[in-house]
Every structure is written in C-alpha cells, then in structure tokens.
Amino acid sequence: MTIWLRTALLLVVAIIVFVNTDRWFSVVDDETTIVDAAHHPVIDTVRSFLYVQAAYEHTPLFDILLHCWMPIGGGAKWSIRLPSVLFYLLGLLILALAARKLAGDSAFTSLICIGLLWPFGFHFGRMIGWYSFCFFLVAAVTWSYLHYLERPVWPRLATFVMAALVLVYSNFYGWVIVGCLAIDLSVIRRHRDAKKFLAATFGTLIILYAPVWMAFMNEVENGVQIAGQPLVPRILNSIYNFYSLFVSESVAPWFWYLSIPASLGIAGSIFLAMVLLSKEDRRFLIYFFILFGGTVISGIINTKRLLFISDWLLLSFAVALANTERKRLRNLLMLMLAFVAAIGWAGIAERKHYSAQHFIEPWAEIADQAAASMKNGGVIISNSQSFLFNVNYALQRMDGASKPIVITVERWANAVPPGQSSVLFVRGVNNSLTEQTEQVEAWLHSHCSLSSAHNLVPDSGYDLKSRFFKGYGQVPFRISLQQYQCGSKE
C-alpha cells in the first residue's frame, strides 16, 4: 500500500469517526455565537466588522464561509461542524507535506498519526469557528514558505504571499506567524533573497490589508490585556493551557494520579524533541514557544486559541520522530507521546475527569426535557447559549401543543405574562451575563414560588478555581434547573 493510499484511508476513517462521535460533545457557547453571526447577511457582517468600534478576536472571513455553507449542509449539528473537521484534516495533510520537505516520508507519516491520535485535536478540531480554519492556513503558510526556500522564484513567493494574506485576513495574530518566518529567513538563515522576500511579502500585505487596519488597531487597543490580571492566576492559567494542549481538557490537572504522569510525559517529550531535532529544525519548536508566550503576555491565551498556534509543535515532533540515527531516543519519544495521548483518550472515554465540562454538558437532553415539560405553554428563561441552541431544535420537533416562550436573561423583563404562569429558569455558566443572570434569579425569587430545583454537572475543580481565580464567577454546579410558578406569590 502506497503512502498516499494509506493516508487517504486514514483521513476517510477520521472523517467517519469525527462525524459519528459528534453526538458525544455539546455545542458550546462560543460555537453558538459564531453560528448566530453566520446567519446574518454577509454585507451586515462585513459592515459591522469594519465600522463598529468593538474588540474582535478574528476577522469575519470564516463567518462568511460558514454563512455560505449552512444552506448546503443543513441545520444538523454535525453538518455545521463538518467544515471545521475538514479544515482540520486538510491542515494535517498540508502540514505533513511540510514535514516531508524537512525530513522525508517518515516525518509525513508521523505527523498524520500524531494529528489523528491527538486528544486536543479530537476536541477542538471539530469546534465551529475559526480555530480549524486558521490551523489549516498556518499549515499552508508553512508549506509554501518551505516550498519557496527550495527554489526562491517569484511564483513560489506569490504562493506564500497569498497564503499569508488569507491568514492575516482570518486572524490578527497571523501577523506574528508571518513575522516569525520573516525573521527566520532574513536573520537566522540569512537567505540571499531575504530583501526580495521581505519587500514582496510585507509590501503586498500592508497595501492589501488596508480595509482591516482600523479594526486591527482597535483590537490591539481594546482586545489585548497585557496588564491587569494578577500574576499568579496568569501563570497558573498558562501552565494549564500548555498541559491541555497535550492531554486536552478531558483530564483536569487536579486529578493528580493522572496529571502528574502526563506532565512528566509532556516535559520528557519536549526534552527529547529538542535533543533529536537538528539545530536548524529546532527553530520551529522555538517559534512555537514564541507564539505561545505571545498569547500569554498579551492576555489572549485560552484553550480554543491553542489549535491555531500548534502547527509548529506538531511539525517539530514529526521531524524529531524521523531521526533514524538515534533510534532509542526516537522510540522513547514515540512512547512518551503515546503515553500522554492515552491519558487524554482515557479521560474522553470515562467522561469523569474533564477540567472544563462545557464539551460534555448534556444540553441536548435538557432541552428535550424542558420542551416536553413545558409543552402546554409557559416561559423558559436561560443564560446559556448552548441550551438555547438545542431548545430551538427541540421545539421544532414538537407538534400539537402550545409551545413555551423561550427568552434570554437579557430580555426577560416583559416576557413573563401577568397572572398564573409556569417559568423554567435554566442557568448555565456564562460569565459575560453574570449581572443579568443574578437579576433574573432575584426577580423570580421575589415574585414567584419555587416549585423545584435541580443542580447538574458538578465542577470537580470548583474549590481550586475559587481559591486561585477569585472573581471569575466560579460555581459548584455548571447547570441549575429551577421551576417557578409566577403570579401566586404575594
């Protein structure tokens, strides 16, 4: 079996696995926000981005692509996530081609295997949003850069510039990635055509980026948070994100009997990769740490952004595994990476050790139960975008009954009808609506009678989070269901 046929079969199997396991993972709030934005007309999305002075973490290019896809793919959750899965797998393929340029077929195969067995990629590679799309674009920029180095001619330079242009049009942080490659070519490698490369690349990008410069400067001013967060929480958050990049969120750091061995495996993997990589290839691993450090310093670090900057980490491991001269160290690196991944996959299978349970919150089941219990009318109020996303589907499946009124905590004030009314308050974790959520809960307690209350999905890390991340809205249970009868309480 040729390497291409084997790769094609692996990618087809991966698509099947991603689609068939999608029901295991809830749609999180960030995804619903992007889906909502993608429903808007393209012209409104572009106008809002260019003229509304707000902080944006990315340009709306992926939102526009998703807007075009949704009428084709339909409204099912798995179909909305399908573009992200395809971009992730295509990004792996292109990144594997980049690894092949550095270390041959062995690196190509290693990168495909690493990417497919990566617990973090299994979670975040499916998320609706710019994450997988930008992962794919960084892979394309990396491959086109190495392609140019092989033969620095104008057509190859134009390919790189085009890929870089799409990247910076998709994410503001793409400028840092292009900057790393510019430094690599001109300062580190001291390439003879560095002036041509720099002039063509940045001259073109600066000119064609003209429509976005205002939004970029606004993001730097309002979206970057270099100061303000206490030092200890920032350090702990950085360590947590780096740990999650390897293990994923399926095994929290506070499950010490799993996280300590995993952490040792991560440290050992980084060390072995540094030893096995040549001085020249080691640079991509260093550039990854520069990217990671940049997200820490700027205050934009969180797990969803890690996929975007992880290409060069995967590339470094793949090239290190292609070192056939030091087989013992190579085999040890392979075992360590497999060991760390196995811990992450064990967490996925058990579903008991998640650090951030947003992936496994049972919103689909709760939405079905809520719609059924309120089928004769009433009001459902919620602060959870994930619940509202799912309850919309649940209500569409209801026939022959009076459907409840469903509203968000932002629009609750005039939505509870006067007189006798049944109200179900569904509370999730939404730190952006903390004040509105508390106002709704206070009003219900003072104007209505509480019939029943149920707390679901206990947060295993509540005590530690409350201790080290005070003021971040930590709650012991991630979901609360409160049934009220309004109009009967004086």
N, C-alpha and C positions, 0 to 999 in steps of 0.2 A: 504494500500500500504506500503510495507516494505521500510526501509530507503535505501536499495541498489537499488530497482527498481526505487524509486523516484530520486535517484542520477543519475542512468543510463539515465532516461528520460531527466533530466536537461542537462546532458552533450551532449546528442544527439541533443537536441534543440539548445544548444550553438554552436555546430559544424555547424548546418544549418544556424544559424544567422551569424556566422563569415564568412562563405563562401558567403552567399547571400549579405552581406553588403560590401564585399571586393572592389567592384567597386566604392564605395564612397571615397576610400583613394588611393592616388597616391603612386607609388613606389618611395621612397626617395633615395637620392644619396648613403647613406650607404648600402642600400639593393642591389643596382646595383653593387657596388664594390664587395660585397660578392658573388653575382651570377656570376660575371665575374671570380672571383677566383675559384669558384666551377667548372667552365668549364675546368680548366686546369687539366692535368693528375695528379693523386694522387702523383706519385713519384716526379713530379716537385714541387707540393705544399709543400711536406714534405722537399725536398731538399732546397727550398727557405727559409723555416722557420728555418731550422737548420744551414744553412751556410751563409745566407745573414745577415749582421750586420745592421738591421733596427729595429725600435721600433714597437712592435706588442702589441695590447691590449688584444689579446687572442691567444691561440694555435689553429691550423687549424683543430681540431677534427670535429667541426660542418661543416666546409667547405667540409671535406671528406664525411660526411654523406649526405650533400646536393648534392654532385657530384654523389653519388650512387642513390639518389632519382630522380634526374631530368629526366633520361631516362624513368623511370617508370611513374612519374606523368605528363610528358609532359611539354610544354613550357608556358602554360597559367599562368597568374599572380597568380590567386587564388590557382593553384596547387603547385606553387613554395612556396607559403606561408603556405600551408597546414601542413607541418611538424612542423612549429613553433606553429600553433594553437593547434595541437595535443599534443605537448610537454607542452604547457601552461596548457591545461585542465588536462592532466595527472599529471602535477605538483600540480595542485589544489587538485586532488584526493588524492595523496600521502600526501600532507600537511594536508588535512582533517583527514587522518588516524593518523598523528602525533598529531593533536589537540584532536582526540578521546582518545589517550593514556593519555593526560593530563587532560581532563575534560569531557569525555564521548560523547554520541551521539549528545547532544545539540551543543557541540563545532564543531563536524564533520559537521553538517548541517549548522551551522553559517558560517563556513569557505567556504563551497561550494557557499553559497548565496553571501557572501562578494566578493569572487573572480569573480563570474559571473556578478555581478552588479557594478563592479569596472570600472569606465571610463578609468582609466590609463591602466588597463589590456586589455580593449577593443581595445585600440590603439596599445600598444606595444606588446601585446601577439601575434599579427599576423605578426610582422615585421620579414623579412627574416634575419637570423643571429643567433648568439649565445645566444641572450637575453632570449628567452623562454627555450631554451635547458638548460642553466645554472640555470634558475628558477626551472626547474624540478629536476636538480641534487642537488640543495640546499635542496629541499623538501625531496629527497631520503636520503641525508646525515642526515637530522634532524630526519626523521622517524627511520632510522637504529640506530642512537645514542640513541633515547628513547627506542627502542626495546632492545638494549644492556643493558640499565640501569635496565630494568625489570628483566633480568636474565643475568648477566655478564658471559656468556660462550663463548668459542672460536668460534663456528660457527657464533654467532651474532656479535662478534668482527670482524670476517673476512668479514662479510657483510658490516659493517661500513667502514672498511679499503678499500674495493673495491669501494664503493660509493665515498669515499673521494679521491681515486686515480683518478677516472674518472673526478671528479670535478676539481682537480688541473691540470689535463691534458687538461681541457677545458677553464680554465681561471686562470690567475696568482693570482688574488685576492682571489681565493678559499683557499689559504693558511691562510688568515686572518679568514675565516669562520671556518676552522678546528682548528685554534689556539684558537678561542673563545670557542669552545666546549671542547678543552683540558683543558683550564683554568677553565671552568665550572665544569668539573669532578674532577680535582685534587685540585684546590684551593677553589672554592666556595662550592662544595658538599663534598669535602674531601672523595671521594669514596675509599673504601678499596682496590679496584683493580686498582687504578689510575696508579700505576707503570707499571702494565701489559698493560694497555690501551695505555699509552704514548710510551712505548718501542715498542709495536707491530705496533702502528699507524705510528709514525714518523720514526722508523727504516725501515719499508716497503716503506713508501712514499719517503724517502730520496734516497734509493737504486734504486727504480723503476723510479724515476724522473730523473735519470742520463742523458738521452738524451736531456732533456729540460733545464738543469741548466744553460747552456751558454745563451740561449735565455731569460731565466728568469732574469739573472743578467744584460743582455743588456737592457731589458725593465725597470728594476729598475733605471739603469743609464740614459737612454735616454727618457723613456716614462713618468716618474714621474716628476712633476713640482711643487716641494714644495715651491719654491720661484720664484719671477719674476713677477707674476701678482699683480697689485695694490690691496690693502686691501679692499677698498670699492666695486669694481666690484666683488671680490671674495665673499664677504658677501652677496651682493645682488643676485649673481648667486646661492648661497647655499639656500637662502630663496626661490627663485623662483623654484628651483628643489624640495624642500620639499613640497611646495604648489602644484606643478604639480603632485607629487606622489599621491595626494588625488583627485584632481579635473581633472587631465590630462591637456594637452595643449589646450583643447577646449575652455577654458575661461581664457583669459590673466589677470594677476594681475592688469593691468591698466584700466580695466573695473570695477571701484571701487564699483558700486552698486551691483555687483555680487561677486567680490573677497573679499570684506570686510566681508560680512556674511559668505562666505565659509571659510575664515581664522579663524573667531571666532568659526565656527563649528569644524575646524581641531584642534584648541587649546583645545576646550572643550572635543573632543573625546579622545585626548591624556591624558588629566587630568582624565577623568572618567575611562579610561582603567587602569591607574596607581592605582586608588582607588579600582577598582573591582578585580584586579589581586592579588593573594596571593604573599607573599614575594618571594616564590620560582619561581612561573610562571612569575613574573615581570622581571626576568632576561633576558628573550628572547627579551623583549622590550628594555631593556638597551643594549643588544648586537646589536640590530638593530641600535641604535643611535651610537654605537661604529663603526659599519660598515659605516654608513652614514658619520660620522666625518672623518673616514679614507679616503674616497673619496674626501672630502673637503680639507683636509690637503695635500694630495698627488697631488691635482690639476687635478684629472681624473674625477671629477663629471660632469655628464650631464644626461639628461633625459633618454637616451637609456640604461644607466647602472643601473638605479634605479630598474628595474624589477628584476635584478639579486640579489639585496640585500633586497628585500621587503618581502621575505618569513616570516621572524620572526615578521614583523609588522602585517601581516595578521593573523599569528598564535596567536599573543597577543590579537588582537581584538576578535578573535573567542573564545578564552578561557575566556576572560572577559565577553562576552555575555552569557557564560554558567553559570555564577554566579547567581543562583536562590535564594540566601539568601537576596540579595539586589535588589529586582525586580524593584523598582522605578529608581534607578541609571542605572540598566541594560536597562530598556526601554528607558531612556533618551539617553544612548549611542547609542542604535539602531536608535533612531530618528535623532540624530546628524549625524551619518554615512550616513543614508538615505538622509538627507538634503544636505550634501556635494556632495554625488553622484548625486543627482537630478540636482544640478547646473552644474556639468560636463556633464550630459546627455542632458541638455537644450542647452549647447554650441555645442554639437555634432549635435543636430537636427537643430539648427539655422545656424551653419557654418559661423557666423559673428564675433565671439569673439576669434578666435584662436590666441594664442601667437606666435606659430611657424607654419606658414601656409604650411610647406612642405607636410603635410598629405593631404591637400586639393588643392594643386596646380593642375590645370587642364591639366597636361602634355599629357594625352591620347588624349584629344580633340585637343590640339595644334599640336600634332604630326600628327594626321589625316589631319588637315587643311594645315599643312606645306607640307605634301606629296602630297596632292591634288593640291596645288597652284604651286608646282614645278614639276608637273608630266611630263612636256615636257623638263626636263633637267635643270641643274643649279647646284648651290652649297649651301648646308646648313652647317653652322658653328655654334657650340654651346659649351658652357662650362658646360652645365647641363647633368649630367649622367642620370638623370631621363628622360629628353627629349630624349636622345639618345637611352635609353632602349625602350621607347614607339615608337619612329620613326622607329626602326628596325621592329617592328610588323606591323606598318602601311605600310612600303614599301613592306613587304612580301605579303600584300593583293592587291598590285597594279598589274594590268595586262595591256598589250598592250600599254605601254607608256615608254618613256625614263626616267629612274629613276634618281633623283638627286644624286650628290656626297655628302655624309654626312661625316663630319670630326669634330674632336675636336679642341679646341683652341690650343692644344699642337702641332698639325700637320697641321696647316693652311698654312704655308708659301708658299709651292709649289703646293698647291691644287687648287688655283683659276686659271682656264685656261686663256691664253692670249686672247685678243680680247674681243668681247662683251659677257658678262656673267652675269646672274642673280644670286645674292647672298642673301640668307636669314640668318641673324645673330640672333640666339635665345640665349638670355642671361638670365641665372638664378642666384641664389645665390650660389656661390662656392668659399669660402674663401681660399681654397687651390690652386686655379688657378687665383687669382686676377691679378697678373702681366701679365700672358699670355692673360687674357681676355682684359685688357686695351691695350695691344699691338695690338691685332686683331682689336679692335674698332678704334684705332688711324690710323691703316693702311687703313681700309675701308673708314674712313672719308677723308683721303688724296688722295686715289687712285680711289674712286668710287663716284657715285652720289646717295644720299639718296632719295629713292622714297617714302617711307612711314615709320612711326614709331608708335608703339602702346605699351603702358605700361599696364600691367595687375597685379592683386593681390596686391593692396596697403598694405603696412605693417602698421597696426594700431599702433604699438609701436615704429615707426621709431624715433620720437622725443625723447622719453625717452631713447631708446637704444643708440642713437647718443650722448646723454648727459652723460650717465654713463658708456658706453662701447666704448670709443673712440678708433679708430684704429682697430676695428673688422670688417670693411668692410660693415657697415650697408647701406642699400639702401632704398629709399622711396617706390619703387615698386619691387616686387620679380621677375617679369618676364618682359622682354623687347623684342619686335619683331621688327627688323629693316630690311627693304627690300632695297637692293642696286642694281644698275646697274654699273657694272665694265667695264672699257675699254673705256668709253665715257668721262671721266673726265680728263682734262689735268693736 
